[in-house]
Amino acid sequence: NVDDATVTAAVKSQLVMDKAANLTRVDVDTNNGVVYLNGTVDSSAQKGRAEELARRVTGVAKVVNNLQVARR
């Protein structure tokens, strides 16, 4: 079992490393293996990308994507 703090850190590092999507403003919270993505992104593609990256992390049971797409 991977603890929530480790999962959160791993998800955040995945988001930051993905330079193309620029997901540095996404807030990540983990509770019992469930990852919550909060914040604002520029496009629905970024929203999907953030969820995809989070799902790849070991210890993630589920991803709850609460990201909002910014209206310009």
N, C-alpha and C positions, 0 to 999 in steps of 0.2 A: 504493500500500500504506500502510495506517495502522499505526503501531507499537503494540505491546501496551499500553504505558503510556497512550497516548492513548485506546485502546479502553476500558481499565479506568476511566479518569477519566470518560469519556462515559457508560458504563453506570452508574457510581456516581451521577452527577448525575441521570440519568433516574430512578433508584430514589428518590433523596432528593426530587426534584421531585414525585413522585406521592404527594401528601399522603394521599389516601384509603387507600392500601395500607400506609403507614407501614413502609417497607422500609429504614429507616436502619441496621438491625443486620445487614444482609446483607453478607458479605465477598465481594469480587469479585477474582478473579485471571484474568489472560489469558496464554495461551501460544500463540504462532503463530496468533492469531485465534480460538482456542478459549477461550470465557469459562466459567469455573468459578464457580458460585454456591454459597457455603457459609454455614452459620449456621442460625439457628432463626427460624421465622415462626409466627404465631398460627393460620394456617388454610391449607388446601390451595388456597383461592382466592388467598391472598397468594403462595404458592409459584408458582402458574401465572402470576400477574400479573408477578412478578419476571422469569420466563423470557420472557414476552411483551415486556416492556420491553427486556430485554437483546438480544433478536433484532432489534429495530428499529435498533440502533446500527450506523452505517457501520463496516465492517471486521470485523464479527463473522461468523466462518465457521460456528461451531457453538456451542451452549450446553449445558453439562453442569450439570444442576440437582441439586445435592447438598443442597438445603435440607431441613431436618427440620421437621415440623409439631410444635409444642410440645404436649405432653399437659398438660391442666390438671386 
